[in-house]
């Protein structure tokens, strides 16, 4: 589809207008969908791999290993169920938006995708239930052990990349390291507040889930970027494969520049006073209906 000219100058001067992919707003929508789809698939594959390893451990009679993997899966599951369904809704919504009015009608079938994905945040436990499961049951009830182990794994992912010769990879490794440390610190702060008022867990849980989801998504993109850089440096493969690796690096940069900063608002919200949520009289939520 063509519309107007790019603000930086005509990209396709022989055509009546430039393709809309030259406009930053459209690129942002498409890259967000790509980042969620490919990053989310990587997150799901990780859990599928863990499930296979747990099956092998059980088959071998290694109960300790099976239990450790099961606990790891238990921590990751609400992030997948909660964060990825919310992110999936956003991606499907952006697909409609990218089509404009034609996305709203049935011809292009994207409205069906949105209606199908909308149920995902409901039917295996709502996002809010998944958030409570993550923060309340998987983190707090286990005395913060799962988050400590997860953040340690994130630091382990970053460590060999912190002094990479690739500037972008190095910068993003430092960024993820900072977020991993902050995620663990935020958990401690919520735990301290919940010690005097348990409502802090419920009030902060959704923001906590989404914060963790964006950090975990970024971690998978950092891992993919590192693999792409290694493959690209090896110099093997056809031009098409190199373009594939370039796209991975570019999308990783987008995730860190445009999606990971969303953690800033989630951090502010999860630490905001809960009085703004809990102080209003239930009868004051609506004055439209008879008492």
N, C-alpha and C positions, 0 to 999 in steps of 0.2 A: 504494500500500500504506500502511496506517495502523498505527502502533504507539506506544503511550504518549503522553505530552504533552511538549512542549518544556519545557526546564528554566526558561526565562524566562516561562512562562505559556502557557496554551492558545492556539494559533493558529487553530484551527477548533473553537470551543466547541460548535457545534451537532452536530458529528460525535462518534462514540464515541471517537476518538483523533485525534491529528494525523498528517498525512501525513509519512512519514519524511524527506522533503526538508527539513523544518524542523529536523532534527537536524544539528548541525555535522559529525559524523563522516561522515554520508551526503553532505552537501554537499562535504566535502573530497574524497571519492572521485569524485564526479561532476565537480567542477571540475578535478581532476587529469586525468581522461580528456579533458575538453574542451580543456584547455590543451595536452595532448600531440597530440591529433588536429588541432586547427586550427593550432597552432604548427608541428607537423611537416609539415603540408601546405604551409605557407608556405615552409619550408626546402626542400622538394622542388621547389616551383615556382620558387624562385630558381635552383636548379641547372638546371632545364629551360629557363629563360630564358637562362642562360649558354650552354647547349648550342646554342640557336637562334642566339645572337649569334656563337658560334664558327663555326657553319655559314655564316652570312652573311659573316664575315670571310674564311673559306677560299674561298668563292665569288667574293668580290671580289678575291682574290689578296693580301690583307693578311696575310702570314704572321706578322708581328710581333704583330699584334693577336690572331690565332688562337692563337699560342703562349702569350701572356699569359693568355687566357681558359682555355686548356687547363690551365695551371698552377694557376689559381684553382680549377677544377673538381677537379683532382687533390687539392688540400688539403681541400676540402669533402666529397668523396666518402666517405672513411672515417668522418667524423663522422655523415653521414647513415646509412651502413650499420651503423655500430657503435652510436651513441647512440640513433637512432630505433628500431632493432629492440629494444634493451633497454627503452626507454620504452614501446614498443608492447606488449611483454610485460606491463609493469606495468599499463597501461591495461586490457588484456584481463582480467588477473587481478582488477582492481578491479571490472570489470563483473560478474564472477561473485560477488564479495563483496557488491556492492550488492544483488544478488538474494537473498542468503542461500543456504539450502539449495537453493532452486529454481534457482540459477545453476549448480549442479553437475550437475543432470540435463539431459537433452537437450531437454526441452520448450521452453525459452526460447532455445536455440541459442547462448548465449554461451560455453558450454564448447567448442563447435566453433571459435569465433573464437580462443579461447586456444590450442587445439591447432594451428590453422592458423598463428598468428603465432609459435608457439614455434620453428618451423623457420627463421624469418627471421634469427635470430642465429647460424645455423649454415651455411646453404647457399651463401652468397656470401663465404665466409671468416668464421670465427668472430669474435666480438667481440674476442677477444684478438689475433687476427691483424690485424684492422682497427686496433686500438690501436697495435700495433707498426708498422704501415704509416704511421699518422699521425705518431707521435713519432719513430720511427727513420728512415724513408725520406723522408717528406714535409717534416719539420722539421729534424732533425739533419743529414741528408746534404746538405741544401740550405743549410746554414749559417744556419739560423733565418730565412731570408728570408720564407718563406710566413707564419709566425706574425707577423712584424713587419708585413707588409702587411695581414694580416687584422685585427690589433689597431688598426692605423692607420685602417682602414675603420670599425671599431667606434667609435673616438674621433670620427671624422667624423660618424657617425650621432648621437652624443650632443651634439656641440658646439652645434648650433642650438637644442637643447631644454633646455640647462642653466639658462637664465633665463626659461623659459616662464612665462606668467601662470597656467598650470594647475599647482597645487602638486604633485599626484600625478605628473604627467608630468615635472615638474622633478626631483622626488625620485628617480624611477626612472632618469632620465637620468644623474644623479650616481652612482647605484649601479652602473649598467652601465659607466660610465667607470672607476670604481674596479676593477671586475672585469677590464676589458680591460687595464688597467695591470698588475694582479696576474698575469693569465694570461701575459703576456709575461715578467714577472719570474720566475715559476715555471719557465718554459722555460729561462731563463738558469741558474737554480740547478741544474736537472737536468743541463744540459749540463756545468756545472762538475764535478758529481759523477761523471758518466759519463766524464769525461776520465781518471779514475783507475780506474774500475770500470764496464765496459760493462753489467753487469747492472742498473745503475740505470735504464736505458732500459726494459728488459723489466719490472722490478719496479714502475715507476711508470706504465707506459703506459695501463693500463685506467682508473686514476683520472684521468689526464691527459685521456683521451678523454671521460670522463663530465663532467669539469669543463668542458671546452670545449663539450660538447654543451649543458649547462645555460646557459652564457653565450650561446651562439648562439641557443638557443631564446628566451631573454629578450630578445635583440636583435630578433628578429622580432616578439615581442609589443610591444616598445617602438615599433617602426615601425608596427604595426597600431593601437596606441593613439593615436599621433600623428595618423594618418590619420582615425581615428574622431573625435578631438577637433576637427580641422579641419572635418570634415563636419557635426558637431553644431553647431559655432559658426556655420556658414553658414546654419543654420535652414531648409534645404531638406528636402523629403521628408516622407513620412507618419509617423504615430506609430510604425508598425511598424519603419521604418528607424531612427528615433531609439532605439528599444529595442534594435535590433541593435548600434548604436554604443555604447550604454550597457553592453551585455554584453561588448563588446570591452574597454572600459576596466576593468570589474570583473575580467575574467579576467586582464588584464595585471597588475593589482594583486595578484591571487592568485599568479601566477607569481613575482613579485618577493618577495612575503612568505613563500611556502610552498615553492616549488621551487628558486629560485636559492640560498637558504641551504644547500642540500645541497652546494654547492661547498666549504663549510667542512670537512666530513668528508673530501671527496676531496682537498683540499689537505693536510690533516693526514696522510692515508694515503700520498699520493705522496711525502711528504718523510720518512716514518718510516724508521728504520734497516732496511736490507734483510736484516740478519742474522736477523730473526724469520721471514723467508721462506726463506732459503737455508741456514741453519745446521743444520737437522735432517737426520740421516742418512736417506737414502731408505728403508732397511730399517725405520725407526721410524714410518713413516706408518701402518702397520697391523700389529697383532699377531694378527689373526684368521685368517691363512692360513699354511699350512705353508711353510717356506722351500724 
